Amino acid sequence: MPVYESIKNADNRIKISEQNKDSVVFGWNEGIRMLARQCSGGAKNIALDGWYGVDFEKIAYALETELKAMGLEVRLLDALELYKTREEIAAYNAQYVTEDPGFGIVNAKGVIEDILEPESIAAMQGKLAHKSGQVTVIYGTGACVRELTPLIDVKCYVDNTHQKVQWDMWTGKLKSFGSAQATTDYDWKEYNYSDYYMLKRQKDFMYGAMDFYIENYFEDDLVVIPRAAYDEMMSTLVKYPIHEVKIFSPGPWGAYRFLDMDYGVENLANNAWNKIGGPELRILIDFGGERSISMPMLNAMQYGKELEGELIDKEYPGLFPLDIWLDDGYHKTPQSAERISMPMHIHPSSRYVEEHFNEPLGRYETYYIAEAYEGANTWMGFKDDADIEEWERKCEESQNIKPIGDWKDFIKNWESREGDLYLIPPGTMHGHGGNQMVLEMDTNPSINGTEYSFFEYDFARPSWDDEAQSMTGKPLKMHLEHGFDMEKCRRASWVDEHLRATPSVVKWTKDYFIDRYKSLPEMPYHVERIHFEKRAEYSTEGKFMHMLTLTVGSRISVRSLGNPEYGADCDKFQTLVIPAAFGDYEIINEDGGRATVVIQRWKKG
């Protein structure tokens, strides 16, 4: 699935000490020279560890050239020497890949050392211990595992973003653990369910062990950040509202409101998925250096208590539990439901994802109708008289290849208006019906941001082929077994009474008011709105992370009341992550007129 990004108003402008700011080195040549200087005098070991998708060999060879120019003897050691064979690693991952066509099982405890040869580790220890006046550069993912760390003098971590790794997987360029060439037989579930978690645990270890954090987002560029500067940067970041880089993906129900939003996204033909807040996005940090640096949002989880609040950090360690999507549904001319509707699908409960996928949290969703156009509608729940066994039989027979001509006889359709909120607890059949802009707020079940939607029917339509720029791709695959397992057969009358939430005012002043939508006990978060013209106030109370999205208005600013220098601007349909530790804050309408922000926040704190 192709992914496009928008960096419009995505910079996180923070202030760190002049000393740490000046210690950061930008540029390929400058970065290599800085690393080489750490080895002046010789007889030192330097490790270049990091995430998938980094060209470690290129960095190592450049470092070797610079060290030799300094008159030093250099020895290069490739961390590939440490690994078991590709066949052995694939066999290790098989238990997490599983035979399920759509999902795997999370590797809950695995570390990179699990797929290394003990004899090779011992041999590498011997090489590192025997310095012989040389500078030794060990490079590659796993170069600084725990068994080798005591022998390393200079420890570097080179990072990469989720989207770049996904691109490498989709284009067949990714080199997985122990592979010198692109891994042609790599299963995407190996990354999402096993390799990702081993990589993350190694990164978590390196946060405490590294001497330098290195950004290598651009192929021919490096940003070398000393440990002290990195630590100040990240601890400062979570004092501010946080922007994330939005992502867009085309698809069979994609629409065209994005063309009016000036996102600066090129070559996006239609917008089916637009993620504006969540764990797998990247962030840009502008700390006053030569340019902003890129890193995964999940790096901020080093400060989980400050970011998410003490309760979430304790109950779901390592998990960023909230997601925000923007489902585009605008079309200039009327279209059939089969063109503009999402697949009919269901989400799983916490118990289900724990039992089947070893994930900590289910998918508890809401649709907030941010804009409604002519014909705005949402599919949700089975009709009261629908024969659900017949529905399942037809889905089995169809397999999304053969059309189900009477599918509308089974699923209830609701007219939507701006401000409507649909609660979508696990087991509820639903789908965005088009002609509306939906702010989709979810829980995120996965540390990796893995999607858990069980598709039952997608109208047997072709999917989007981004190379051909047309709807000529293969129809989407369904997840009928999981969908039928999770179906709670919620009928239209029950949906109408329990899932079409209404708001109640919880605070009113002459300047602004706050309302909160009704909820269900199983929904773990509240959806609230703040309505104002000039200024409003709210608070995280030191324990609730706020996912704040501007839905009415063009631009606002959010500032801490206690420390006004901590603030950020927010454009329409942009989400700010307000850290739990942020406390009392004000929202200022920068452009006048009516403004509304929608806030998703955990119920318990």
N, C-alpha and C positions, 0 to 999 in steps of 0.2 A: 504494500500500500504506500503510494508516494506521500511525502510530507513536505509541506511548504511552511516557511516561518515568516513572521512579521516582527521586526525589531523596533517598530514605531513606539516611542515613549516607553521603551523597555529598560533603559539604563537605571540602575540603582546607584544613585549618587550619595556616597557616604564620605565621611571625613575620618582619616586615621592620622596618627602622629607623623610629623615631618620626617623623623628619623626612619620610620618604617616605610613611609611612602618613597623616600629617596633610595631605599635599599633594593627596591624592585628593579629588575633589569629587563628591558624590552628589546626584541629583535633577535634574529637567528644568530648572527655572528657575535653580537654582544652577549647573548645568553650562553653560548658555547664558551666564550672567553671567561665568563664569570665562573662557570663550572670548572674550567681548566685551572683557574687560579686556586681553587680549593685543594688542588693536588700538587701545588708547588712544593718542591723539596723531594718529590717522588715517594716511592714505597708506600703509597696509599691505595686503598680499595674504594672505588666509587660504584654505587649501584643505581641503575636506571630502571625502576619498577613502574608499574602503571596499569591502566585499563586496556581493554581491547581496542583495536583500531589505531594504535599509535605506531608510527614507523620507528621503532627503537633502533633498528640497525642504522638508519640514516643519522640519527642523533649520535649514536656511539661512534660511527666512522668520522663524523665531523669533530667530535671530541678528541678522537685519536689523532687526527691531523693537527689540531691545535696544540695538543700536548707534545707531539713530536717537534713542532715548531719552537716549543719552549726548551727543547733539548732533552726531553724526558723519554725514557723507554716505556713502551706501552704494550699491554697485553689485553686482548679482548676475549671475554668469555660470554658465550650465548647461553641464556637461561634455558633455551630449548634442550640443552644437555640434561636437564634435571627431570624431564617428563617421561612418563610411561608412553607407550606407543599410542597412536591415534585409535587403534582398535581397542586397546585396553581402556582408554578414556571414554570411548563411545559405550563400551560395556558398562562402565561405572555409571554413566549418565542414563542408561536404559531404564533404570528403576524410576527415574524422574520424568523421562519422556513418555513412558507408558504407551499403550495401544489406543488410548482415547484420541480420536482424530482432531479434537479441538483444544484439548487442555492437557496439562501434565500435573505432576506433584512436586511441591516445593522441596528443595534440598535444604532442610531446616538447620543442619549442623555442619555440613561439609565445608572443608577448607582446601586451599590449593595443595597443601601437603598431601592430601588424600590421593592425588594423581601424580605424585612425584615418586621416583625410584629411590628408596633409602640408600642404596649403594651409590647412586649418582650424587645425592646430597653429601654423603661422606667424602666422595672424591672432590666435589667442589669445595668443601670445607678445607681440604688439604691444599688445594690450589690457592685459595684465598689466604691461608695461613702462611704460605711460602711466598713472600713478597719479592725477594731477590732484587731490591732496589727499583723495581718497576712500579708504574701506576697500572693497576688492574681495573678495567671497566667491565662489570658484569651487567648485562642489559637484557631486558625483556620482562614480560609479566611474570611475577614470582621471583624476580632477581633478589628480592630482599625479604624472603620468608624468614620466619622466626629462627630457624636453625642456622641461618647465615648472617643474621643481623649483627651478632657480636663481633663479627670479623669485618664489618663494613665501616669505613671511616666517614664516608659522605653518602648519605641516603637520600635519594630523590624519588618523588612520585610524579609521574606524567599522566595527566588526566584527559578524559575524553567525555563527550556528551552522549546521551541516550540516542538522540536522533542520528548522529553520525554512525554509531554502531549499527542501528537499524538499516541505514542506507547501505552499509557494507554487506550486511546479510542479504538484503533484497537483490543486490547486484552481484552477489557471488564473490565478493572480494575479501570477506572476513577470514582472518587467520585465527583459528581457535587454539586452545591450549596445546602446546607442544608441536604446532604445525609451522613449518617454514614457508609453505605455500598456502594459498587460499584453500579452505576446507570445503571441498566440493560436495561432500556427503553430509554437511552440517544441517541438523534439524533445528529450526528456530526455537523449538521447545527446549533444546539443550541450553540455549542462552537464557531464555525466560524463566526456566525452572531450576537450573542447576548452576551453570557457569556464572550467571549474574550474581548469585548468592556467594559463590566462592570468591569472585572478584570483590564484592562488597566487603566481605570479612577481611580480606587482605587490605583493602583501603582503610577500613576502620582501624586496623592494626597500625598502618602507616601514618595515620593522623598523629599518633603518639611517638612514632619512631623517626619520621622523616626530618631531614635538615632543610630540604627545599621542596616546594610544591611548584610544578611546572605546567603551565597552560600551553597546549599545542593545538589549539582549535584550528588555526590556519596552517596548512601544510609546511610552508616555508617560514614560519614565525614561531618564536618561543617567548614566553614571559616567565622568567625565573624569579620565584618569590621565596625569600628566606622564611623559615618557620615562624619567627616572631612576627613578621609582617602578615603572614597568612592567618595566624591565630587572632591578631587584632582585627584583621579584615572581617573574619567570620563572626567573631563575637560582637563586632559593631553592626554588621549587617542585620542581625536579628533585633536591633533596637529600632529599626526603621520599618515602615510599610514596604513590602517587597513586591516589585514587578517581576513577572515571568515573561519569557518570549512565547507569544502565541503560536500555535501550530494549526495548519489547515490541511485537510485531505479531501480530494474529490470522491464522489461516489454516486450510486444510481439514484439516490433521492436528493442529490445536491442541488442547491439553489443559488440565488444571485444577489442577495442583499449586501454581501461583502463588497461588491463593486462600488457601492455608494459610500463605503466607510474609509476609503483612502488608507488602506493598510500597507500599501507599498509591496504587495505580493504579486510577482510576475508568473505568468504561465498557469495560474490556477484557473481551470475551466469551469468548475462549479464547486460549491462548498458544502460537503456533507457533514464533515466533522471539523469543528473549530474549538480546540481546547484552550481555555484562557486561564486555568489555574489547576495545578496538580503536581504530583511528585516527579513525573518523568520529563518535565519541561526543563529547559536550561535557563540560566539567569545571566545577566550582564552586570558587572560591578565596575563602577566608575569611582575610583578612589583618588582621582587627581593625577593619575599617571598619563602616559602617552596615549593610551586608548583604554577602552573598557575591556575587561577580561571575561571570558566565558567559562562557566562551570555548571555541573548539574545542580538543580535545586536541592537535591537530596544531600548535598554537602552541608547545607544549613542544619540538617538533622543532628550534627554534632552538638547542637544546642537545642535539643528537643524540648526540654522543660521550658526554656524561654520562648521557643517558637510556638509550641502546641499547647502548653500548659502541663502542669504536673500530673494530672490524672491520665491524660492520653499517653504521655511519655512513659508512665508506669504500666498502664494496661496494654499498650500496643507499642512496645519498644521498637524503634527503627521505622515505624509506619507513619507515613503522612496520610491521614485518614479521610481527607476531603478532596473532591474533584469538582471542577466547574467546566461545563461545556456550553457552547453557543450553537444551537441547531438552526441553521439558516433555512428559511422556507419561503422566500420571496420569488414569485414568478410574474413576469409582465402580463402573461396571458393565462387563461384557465388551463389546467393540466389534469389528467386523470389521476385518481387516487393511487393507481399502480405506479405512477411515475414519481409522485412527490411524497409518498408515505415511507416511513422507516419500515424495516421488516417487523412483522408481528413477533414479539419476543418477550422473554421473562428473565428476571434476575434472581440469583440465589441468596439464601439466608446465610447467616454466620455459621450455623450448624452444618449446612450443606457444604460450604466451601472448606470448612475444617475437615469434614469427613472425607471429601472427595479429592481436594487439592492441597490440603495442609496449609490453607491460608487463614489469617486471623479474624477477618471481618467480612461480612456479606455485603451485598450491594443494595443499599436503601436509597431510593431515588425520588426526586421531585422534578416536575416540569413547572416552571414559572413562565407564564406567557408575557414576554417583554414587549412584543409588538404583535398585533393581530391585523391581518389584511382580509379582504373579501374571501369568504369561504374558509376562514381559520378553523381548524378542527384537530381533535386528538382522539386516537383509538385507545380505549381502555376498558377492560373487562369483557366477559362473555355476555351476550344478550340473555335475558331471563329465560327465554324458551330455547336456547341453543342446545343442540345435542353434542356434548363435548366429546363423547366417544366417536361420533361421526367425524368431528373436526380432526381428531387425532388420526383416524383411519385415512382421511383425505390427505393429511400432511405426510403420512407414511407413503401413501401411493404417489404423491407428487414429488417428494424429495427435492422440491423447488426446481424441478425440471418441467413437470407437467402443470399447467395452470389450474388453480382451483376456481372455477367460474363463479361459485356462489359464496366466496369467502366472506363477503360483507354480511351474509345472513348469520354469521357466528359472532363477530366482534362488534361491540357497541361503539358508535361514533358520537363524540360530544362536540358541540359548537364551542369555540374558544373566544374569550375576550381578554384584552390586555388586563393584567393583574390577576387572572385566574391562576390558582395553584392546584396541581394534581399531585396527590401523594401516591407514590408507587412502591409499596413495600414488596419484599420478595414474593414471587409466585403470582404476580399480577400481570396478565396479558396486556400489552400496551404497545404504542408506537406513535411518534410524532406524525401527525396527519398532513402537515404542509400548510402553506399560506399563513405562516406565523413565525415569529422569532422566539425560540424557546431557550430560556436560561435553564439549562439542565444541571441540577445540583445532586451530587451522588456522594455516597461513601466510597472510598477506594480500598478494595480488599487486599491489595498486594503491595509489598515494599517496592516491587519492580514496576508497579502501575499496570499489571496485566489486566486486560478487559475480561469481564465475566457477564456476557449477554448470551442467552440461549435462544437462538433464532429458530422459529418454527415454520415461518412462511415469508418469502420475499417476492411473491407474485411471479415467480419463474422468469424474472426479467434478467437481461444481461447486466453485468456489473461494468464499472468504468475501466477502460484501458487507457492508461495515461500516456503510453507511447503513441497510440493511434489517436488520442484525444477524442475518443468516442465511446458510446455505451456498447461496446462489442466484446467485453470480457466475459469470462465464464460466470454463470450464476453463482451467487454466494452459497457456501455450504451451510447446512442447517445443523442444529444440535438437539435433535428430537428427543433422544433418551433423557438428557438432562432437563430439557424443557418439560417433558411429560412428568418427570419425577417431581419437579418443583411447582407444577400447576396447582393452584389452590381453588381453581374454578370459581373465581370471584365473579358474581353476576352484576348486571347493570344496576339493579336496585340497591345492592349493597355498596357498590362503587359510589353511587349518587349520594348515599347517606354518610359514608365514611371517608371517601378519598378525594372529594371535591372540597378542598379546605377553604375556609373564609377567614379573613383577618379581624382581629379585635385590637383597639387602641390600648396600648399599655403605658404610654406617656404622651401628654399633650402640653405644649407651651404655645405662646403667641408666635414664636419663631419657627417651630418645627414640631412634628409629632412622629411617634414610633408606633407601628402596629406589628403584631405577631400573628402568624397563621396557626390555626388549629392543627393538631398533630395526632398521631397514634402512639401508644406506649412503645411499640417496637422501633419507631423511627428515632435514631439516636441524636438528631440535631434539630434545632429550630430554624425556621425561615422567618426573618424579620425585615421590615422596611423602615427607612427614615425618609420622610417627605419634608422638603424645605425649599425656600427661595434664596436666602442669603447665607445662612449659617446654621449648623446643628452641632450637638455634642453627643458623645456616647462613650462607653468604656468597655475595655476587655476584662475589667475587674482583676487583672493580673492572672487570670486562669483560663480565659476563653480565646482561642485563636479565631479571628473574624475573617471570613472570605467575603470581601466587600466588592460589589459590582455596581457600577453606575449604569442604570437602565433608562433614566429620563434625565436629559441635560447633555451638555457637550463636554464639560471639563470641570473637575473639582480638585481641591487639594485637601489632604488629610495631614493634620499636624498634632503632635503630642502637646497637651496642655502643660505638662510639667517641664518638657524640654522641647521648645518649638523648633529647634534645629533639626529634630527628627521628624521628617515628613516626606511626602511624595505626592505627585500629581496623578490623576486618574482620568482617562478619556472614556467616552461612551463605549459600553460593552467591553470594558477592560476590568480585570479583577486585580485588586490589591490583597496580598496576604498580610493581615495585621497581626503581628506576633502577640501571643498571650500576655507577654510581659510589658506590652506597650502602655497599658493603663488608660487613663482618661485622654480623650482626643476630641478635636473639633474637625468639622467638615465644612469647607468654604466653597460656595458656588462661584467659580471664577468667571462665568460667562452670563450670569443672570437668567431669569426665567425660572420655571419650576424644575426641581431636581428630585430624583428618587434614587436611593441606593438600596440594593437588596443584600442582606447579610445572612450568610449561612454560618452557624456556630453550634458547637456541641451543647447538648442539654445539661450534662453534668460537668462540674468543674472542681 
